[in-house]
Amino acid sequence: MKNILINSIIVLLASIFLASCDNAKETSQSDASSTVNKVKWKMASTFPGNLNIIGEGGVNFVKRVNIVSNGNINIKFFEPGALVPPLEIFDAVSSGAVDAGWSTAGYWAGKIPAVQFFSAIPFGPNASEFIAWYHEGGGKQIWEEIYAGHNIHPVQCEIISPEASGWFRKEIKSVDDLKGLKMRFFGLGAKVMDKIGVSTQLLAGGDIYPALELGTIDATEFAMPSIDLDLGFYQVAKHYYFPGWHQPASALELMVNLDKWNALSESQKAQVEATCTESVVLSLAMAESRQPKALEELKAKGVNLHRWSDEILKVFENAWHEVVEEEAAKDEDFARVWASLSKFRESYKTWKDLGFVD
């Protein structure tokens, strides 16, 4: 009996000891998680924070990632020009002068022609197909490889619906009416317009209205109705054209200095990526839901809404085929991205033709 009692006491003491070890281990793990390196980044934006959807999305992202990370990732949004000029963010992030940037890859076409595909593709995929290629068709891996060569890590962080095709002072009745116009135009679509005789230039969003008002440019495209409404283009030009053949879907990026990205824990990287994926869904929802009201407001302000004729769209499309072949012949990365996208779209076409209503 005495031996049984002694053994019972030994078992009890052992249990208490093991439990205390487990508690100590849990406390240690809790302490370790609470001392994880906290991130404090400065993020320069190409778009003003009060510009709906594309600027608004950047502000929403920094708020949301702070919540998702329980305060371990703190990113401060800086308005265009507050840290660096809007079109110099790529270099600033690459060098580490700025930790991160909120922009869209098409602005860096002069440095890396291939990355324009990660903004928008003329006569290209809609939002769902774009996301499919990015996540499942190899687009993400190629983009990260290209940016890594410039010490940057990209994350797709917004997708928006088709954009409008342009604002003009006079009605455009034929392709000849476009020839000789000075027009602000973005991305690969600009090369298409150049090929048919338009003189294009790239301007940041905040520079467009003054240029249009002063006559430095004759016409412009920028975004979709709700965004263009905010920027007031209707006050200068009254003819607004659709569809946005040059940007059937458009993506925005979070750029992070690669050294800063690599310094994150795996958990922190996942938190940033998950927040961006959520941002893609929310931005698309905002874009799709806000356009009907914006179009009604524009019509009330005297804007004439036009749809390009099939004949003019065909001219644009033929010019695009020429452009993409020429650019692919000049740049290895451009050809690589185009081959990846083309292969995915060819495979996807079977599903698209069968699964969707025309």
Buried (B, 14 or more C-beta within 10 A) or exposed (E): EEEEEEEEEEEEEEEEEEEEEEEEEEEEEEEEEEEEEEBEBBBBBBBBBEBBBBBBBBBBBBEBBBEBBEEBBEBEBBBBBEBBEBBBBBBBBBEEBBBBBBBBBBBBBEEBBBBBBBBBBBBBBBBBBBBBBBEEBBBBEBBBEBBEEBBBBBBBBBBBBBBBBBBBEEEBEEBEEBEEBBBBBBBBBBBBBBBBEBBBEBBBBBBBBEBBBEEBBBBBBBBBBBBBBBBEBBEBBBBBBBBBBBBBBBBBBBBBBBEBBEEBEEEBBEBBBBBBBBBBEBBBEBBEEBBEEBBEBBEEEEBEEBEBEEEBBEBBEEBBEEBBEEBBEEBEBBBBBBEBBEEBBEEBEEEBEEEEEE
